[in-house]
Amino acid sequence: MLATYRRAQVSERYAARFANIASMRVNRGALVITLLQADNALPALLDIPIVRSGTEKDAVPLGTGPYLFLTGSDGSFLVRNENWWCEGEGLPERIPLAGAKDADTAAYLFSAKKAHLLIADLLGDTSVASLGGVERADAPTTSMYFLGFNTKRVALADAKLRAAMRTAFDREAIIASLLAGHAQAAQFPISPVSPLYPTALEEPYTVGAYEAALTPAGEDAPASESAPLELTLLVNAENSFKAALAEYLARQLTAAHVTVTAVILPWADYLTALQDGNFDLWLGEVRLTADWNISNLVGTGGALNYGKFSDAAVEKALAAFLANENSATAAELCRELAEKAPILPIVFKSVSVLTPEGLIDGVAPTMTRPLRNLEQWTFHFS
């Protein structure tokens, strides 16, 4: 286990999970981890596939799961691991694999019935999203779509204006009409399937609530109401779902004295604009870790904090949450986020397992286990 974690610590995929770890060592058969600061959610970050010591640098290391990856004269395949710690009764002995260099190739192999199971991001792979004659099993992920703000712009430095925008759009309608059902609505940067998600703090969508929040209502109204605001909303052009979502959000955010225009840019230009601070709002996607750490998004100097937001109360609440994750600290953090609105979460997207229509019953994946409960699947061969 120690060898696996040390390898993961320097990998591109997992390195961020180890940022709070000062040292790791083995003592009398136990793995001892020393942290830089308290973090009761650390176990959630260590759900990393464990491989056999000595193979952790191999392209195909020896793991501990129900299957081994092998390559023979007839291609690559999975074969049952006789040393698996579970019994594995009912699992197929061998699962052939079909190699695909990109999503288009994967879609072709699936549509040509040269592959019968496909793991796909239906909000990212447009070639796969258009496939017909399939059955889909979705699993929630930690990937969040959100709106970010350039808080260095005078108008968007107003937290009341940013918070008012929370009520501008119907997340459930977005999922149904723009995201083909492949997401879960969220007003906070914690997945709604997590027991930590503060459902009681949600603000129900009501037609006209946003425009009412922008209407003069005395000294507590947004300070920016005195003059028309023309704002831009950046999105990258490569994802048609995101581009359509950005245009929808721009229309919904245009009300009273506020006009928002979606600006769709190629990825390189989009990223440059964010890094240079040349934007008002931006539509982003981030894959959060299982401890829901959003320091990069809202912490002072965070790598994804392109809007330069900084707030002592938010950072204090975030630090308390990360040190001791429970319903109370989650609720306190989300109350601060609702008031200060450094970002506006929209949805957490799903990952999909596709199978030919009528072929397999019982598919029930998770984000990291597409073959979960494989022994309980029922196959219908004609």
MOFEN-V982647 format. One record per residue. N is the residue number from 0. SS is DSSP state (alpha for helix, beta for strand, coil for the rest). PSI is psi as a letter, one per 30 degrees, with the letter a starting at -180 (NA if undefined). OMEGA is omega in radians with two decimals (NA if undefined). Layout:
N_SS_PSI_OMEGA ; N_SS_PSI_OMEGA
This chain:
0_coil_e_-3.13 ; 1_alpha_e_3.13 ; 2_alpha_e_3.12 ; 3_alpha_e_-3.09 ; 4_alpha_e_3.11 ; 5_alpha_e_3.06 ; 6_alpha_e_3.14 ; 7_alpha_e_-3.09 ; 8_alpha_f_-3.13 ; 9_coil_g_3.13 ; 10_coil_l_-3.14 ; 11_coil_e_-3.04 ; 12_coil_e_-2.97 ; 13_coil_f_-3.00 ; 14_alpha_e_-3.08 ; 15_alpha_f_-3.13 ; 16_alpha_f_-3.06 ; 17_alpha_g_-3.06 ; 18_coil_f_-3.10 ; 19_coil_g_-3.11 ; 20_beta_k_3.14 ; 21_beta_e_-3.12 ; 22_beta_l_3.07 ; 23_beta_k_3.12 ; 24_beta_l_3.08 ; 25_beta_k_3.11 ; 26_beta_j_3.12 ; 27_coil_h_3.08 ; 28_coil_f_3.14 ; 29_beta_k_3.06 ; 30_beta_k_-3.11 ; 31_beta_k_-3.13 ; 32_beta_k_3.11 ; 33_beta_k_-3.10 ; 34_beta_l_3.04 ; 35_coil_e_3.08 ; 36_coil_l_-3.06 ; 37_coil_k_3.13 ; 38_coil_j_-3.10 ; 39_coil_f_3.11 ; 40_coil_g_-3.11 ; 41_alpha_e_-3.12 ; 42_alpha_e_3.14 ; 43_alpha_f_-3.14 ; 44_alpha_f_-3.02 ; 45_coil_g_3.07 ; 46_coil_h_-3.09 ; 47_coil_k_-3.13 ; 48_coil_k_-3.12 ; 49_coil_k_3.14 ; 50_beta_l_-3.09 ; 51_coil_k_3.11 ; 52_coil_k_-3.10 ; 53_coil_f_3.12 ; 54_coil_g_-3.01 ; 55_coil_f_3.12 ; 56_coil_f_3.13 ; 57_coil_l_3.09 ; 58_coil_e_3.08 ; 59_coil_i_-3.12 ; 60_coil_l_3.14 ; 61_coil_j_-3.07 ; 62_beta_a_-3.07 ; 63_coil_g_-3.07 ; 64_coil_a_-3.07 ; 65_coil_f_-3.09 ; 66_beta_l_3.01 ; 67_beta_k_3.10 ; 68_beta_k_3.14 ; 69_beta_l_3.07 ; 70_beta_k_3.13 ; 71_beta_a_-3.11 ; 72_coil_f_3.14 ; 73_coil_g_3.07 ; 74_beta_a_-3.11 ; 75_beta_l_-3.12 ; 76_beta_l_3.01 ; 77_beta_k_3.09 ; 78_beta_k_-3.09 ; 79_beta_k_3.11 ; 80_coil_j_-3.10 ; 81_coil_f_-3.12 ; 82_coil_g_-3.14 ; 83_coil_k_-3.05 ; 84_coil_f_3.02 ; 85_coil_l_-3.11 ; 86_coil_e_3.11 ; 87_coil_g_-3.14 ; 88_coil_k_3.14 ; 89_coil_f_3.12 ; 90_coil_k_3.03 ; 91_coil_k_-3.12 ; 92_coil_e_-3.02 ; 93_beta_k_3.11 ; 94_beta_j_3.10 ; 95_beta_k_3.14 ; 96_coil_k_3.08 ; 97_coil_k_-3.12 ; 98_coil_k_3.11 ; 99_coil_k_-3.08 ; 100_coil_f_-3.14 ; 101_coil_l_-3.08 ; 102_alpha_e_3.13 ; 103_alpha_e_3.12 ; 104_alpha_e_3.12 ; 105_alpha_e_3.13 ; 106_alpha_e_3.12 ; 107_alpha_e_-3.12 ; 108_alpha_e_-3.13 ; 109_alpha_e_-3.11 ; 110_alpha_f_3.12 ; 111_coil_g_3.14 ; 112_coil_g_3.00 ; 113_coil_f_3.01 ; 114_coil_k_-3.05 ; 115_coil_g_3.05 ; 116_beta_k_-3.08 ; 117_beta_k_3.08 ; 118_beta_k_-2.97 ; 119_beta_k_2.94 ; 120_coil_j_-3.04 ; 121_coil_f_3.03 ; 122_coil_g_3.14 ; 123_coil_e_-3.10 ; 124_coil_j_-3.04 ; 125_alpha_e_3.14 ; 126_alpha_e_3.12 ; 127_alpha_e_-3.09 ; 128_alpha_f_-3.09 ; 129_coil_g_-3.12 ; 130_coil_k_3.09 ; 131_coil_l_3.11 ; 132_coil_h_-3.09 ; 133_beta_l_2.93 ; 134_beta_k_-2.99 ; 135_beta_k_3.00 ; 136_beta_j_-3.09 ; 137_beta_l_3.03 ; 138_beta_k_3.12 ; 139_beta_l_3.11 ; 140_beta_l_3.07 ; 141_beta_g_-3.14 ; 142_beta_k_-3.02 ; 143_beta_k_2.92 ; 144_beta_k_-3.11 ; 145_beta_l_2.97 ; 146_beta_k_3.04 ; 147_beta_l_-3.07 ; 148_beta_k_2.97 ; 149_coil_j_-3.05 ; 150_coil_f_3.05 ; 151_coil_f_3.01 ; 152_coil_k_-3.01 ; 153_coil_e_-3.09 ; 154_alpha_e_-3.06 ; 155_alpha_g_2.97 ; 156_alpha_f_-3.13 ; 157_coil_j_-3.11 ; 158_alpha_f_-3.14 ; 159_alpha_e_3.09 ; 160_alpha_e_3.14 ; 161_alpha_e_-3.13 ; 162_alpha_e_3.12 ; 163_alpha_e_-3.11 ; 164_alpha_f_3.06 ; 165_alpha_f_-3.04 ; 166_alpha_g_-2.98 ; 167_coil_f_-3.04 ; 168_coil_l_-3.13 ; 169_coil_j_-3.06 ; 170_alpha_e_3.13 ; 171_alpha_e_3.10 ; 172_alpha_e_3.10 ; 173_alpha_e_-3.12 ; 174_alpha_e_-3.08 ; 175_alpha_e_-2.98 ; 176_alpha_f_-3.03 ; 177_coil_f_-3.05 ; 178_coil_g_3.02 ; 179_coil_g_3.08 ; 180_coil_g_-3.04 ; 181_coil_h_-3.11 ; 182_beta_l_3.04 ; 183_beta_k_-3.13 ; 184_beta_k_3.13 ; 185_coil_k_3.05 ; 186_coil_f_-3.12 ; 187_coil_l_-3.06 ; 188_coil_h_3.02 ; 189_coil_k_-3.11 ; 190_coil_k_3.13 ; 191_coil_f_3.07 ; 192_coil_f_3.11 ; 193_coil_k_3.07 ; 194_coil_f_3.12 ; 195_coil_f_-3.09 ; 196_coil_k_-3.05 ; 197_coil_i_-3.10 ; 198_alpha_e_-3.09 ; 199_alpha_f_-3.12 ; 200_alpha_f_-3.14 ; 201_coil_k_3.09 ; 202_coil_j_-3.07 ; 203_coil_k_3.10 ; 204_coil_k_3.10 ; 205_coil_k_3.11 ; 206_coil_k_3.10 ; 207_coil_f_-3.10 ; 208_alpha_e_-3.12 ; 209_alpha_e_-3.13 ; 210_alpha_e_3.10 ; 211_alpha_e_3.13 ; 212_alpha_f_3.12 ; 213_alpha_f_-3.10 ; 214_coil_k_-3.14 ; 215_coil_k_-3.12 ; 216_coil_h_3.12 ; 217_coil_a_-3.02 ; 218_coil_f_3.14 ; 219_coil_f_3.13 ; 220_coil_l_3.11 ; 221_coil_k_-3.08 ; 222_alpha_f_-3.07 ; 223_alpha_g_-3.05 ; 224_alpha_f_-3.00 ; 225_alpha_f_-3.11 ; 226_coil_l_3.11 ; 227_coil_k_3.11 ; 228_beta_k_3.05 ; 229_beta_j_-3.03 ; 230_beta_l_3.07 ; 231_beta_l_3.10 ; 232_beta_j_-3.09 ; 233_beta_k_3.03 ; 234_beta_l_3.12 ; 235_beta_k_-3.00 ; 236_coil_f_-2.97 ; 237_coil_f_-3.11 ; 238_coil_j_-3.06 ; 239_alpha_e_3.10 ; 240_alpha_e_-3.13 ; 241_alpha_e_3.13 ; 242_alpha_e_3.12 ; 243_alpha_e_3.11 ; 244_alpha_e_-3.14 ; 245_alpha_e_3.14 ; 246_alpha_e_3.09 ; 247_alpha_e_-3.13 ; 248_alpha_e_3.12 ; 249_alpha_e_3.12 ; 250_alpha_e_-3.11 ; 251_alpha_e_-3.13 ; 252_alpha_f_3.10 ; 253_coil_j_-3.10 ; 254_beta_l_3.11 ; 255_coil_b_-3.06 ; 256_coil_g_-3.06 ; 257_beta_k_3.03 ; 258_beta_k_-3.14 ; 259_beta_k_-3.14 ; 260_beta_k_3.09 ; 261_beta_k_3.08 ; 262_beta_j_-3.04 ; 263_beta_j_-3.03 ; 264_beta_k_2.97 ; 265_coil_l_-3.01 ; 266_alpha_e_-3.08 ; 267_alpha_e_3.14 ; 268_alpha_e_3.10 ; 269_alpha_e_-3.12 ; 270_alpha_e_3.11 ; 271_alpha_e_3.13 ; 272_alpha_e_3.12 ; 273_alpha_e_-3.10 ; 274_alpha_e_3.14 ; 275_alpha_f_-3.11 ; 276_coil_g_-3.08 ; 277_coil_i_-3.11 ; 278_coil_l_3.00 ; 279_coil_e_3.08 ; 280_beta_l_3.05 ; 281_beta_k_3.06 ; 282_beta_j_-3.07 ; 283_beta_l_3.04 ; 284_beta_k_3.13 ; 285_beta_k_3.06 ; 286_beta_j_-3.10 ; 287_coil_l_3.02 ; 288_coil_l_-3.00 ; 289_coil_f_3.05 ; 290_coil_g_3.08 ; 291_coil_h_3.14 ; 292_coil_j_-3.12 ; 293_coil_g_3.14 ; 294_alpha_e_-3.14 ; 295_alpha_f_-3.09 ; 296_alpha_e_-3.01 ; 297_alpha_f_3.13 ; 298_coil_k_3.12 ; 299_coil_k_-3.14 ; 300_coil_g_3.13 ; 301_coil_k_-3.05 ; 302_coil_f_3.14 ; 303_coil_g_3.13 ; 304_coil_i_-3.08 ; 305_coil_f_-3.13 ; 306_coil_g_3.07 ; 307_coil_h_3.08 ; 308_coil_k_3.09 ; 309_coil_k_-3.12 ; 310_coil_k_-3.06 ; 311_alpha_e_-3.11 ; 312_alpha_e_3.10 ; 313_alpha_e_-3.13 ; 314_alpha_e_3.10 ; 315_alpha_e_-3.14 ; 316_alpha_e_3.12 ; 317_alpha_e_3.12 ; 318_alpha_e_3.12 ; 319_alpha_e_3.12 ; 320_alpha_e_-3.11 ; 321_alpha_e_3.14 ; 322_alpha_e_-3.08 ; 323_coil_i_-3.05 ; 324_coil_j_3.06 ; 325_coil_l_-3.07 ; 326_alpha_e_-3.11 ; 327_alpha_e_-3.12 ; 328_alpha_e_3.08 ; 329_alpha_e_-3.14 ; 330_alpha_e_3.13 ; 331_alpha_e_3.11 ; 332_alpha_e_-3.09 ; 333_alpha_e_3.04 ; 334_alpha_e_3.11 ; 335_alpha_e_-3.12 ; 336_alpha_e_3.11 ; 337_alpha_e_-3.13 ; 338_alpha_e_-3.06 ; 339_alpha_f_3.06 ; 340_coil_h_3.06 ; 341_coil_f_3.03 ; 342_beta_l_3.05 ; 343_beta_j_3.05 ; 344_beta_k_-3.14 ; 345_beta_e_3.14 ; 346_beta_l_2.85 ; 347_beta_k_-3.04 ; 348_beta_l_-3.11 ; 349_beta_l_2.93 ; 350_beta_k_-3.02 ; 351_beta_k_2.96 ; 352_beta_j_-3.10 ; 353_beta_k_3.04 ; 354_beta_l_3.10 ; 355_beta_k_-3.09 ; 356_coil_k_3.07 ; 357_coil_g_-3.06 ; 358_coil_e_-3.00 ; 359_beta_k_3.00 ; 360_beta_l_3.03 ; 361_coil_g_3.13 ; 362_coil_k_-3.10 ; 363_coil_i_-3.02 ; 364_coil_l_2.85 ; 365_coil_l_-3.10 ; 366_coil_e_-3.07 ; 367_coil_f_-3.11 ; 368_coil_i_-3.13 ; 369_coil_f_-3.13 ; 370_coil_g_-3.12 ; 371_coil_k_3.14 ; 372_coil_h_-3.12 ; 373_alpha_e_-3.12 ; 374_alpha_f_-3.14 ; 375_alpha_g_3.12 ; 376_coil_k_3.05 ; 377_beta_k_-3.11 ; 378_beta_k_-3.14 ; 379_coil_j_3.13 ; 380_coil_k_-3.14 ; 381_coil_NA_NA
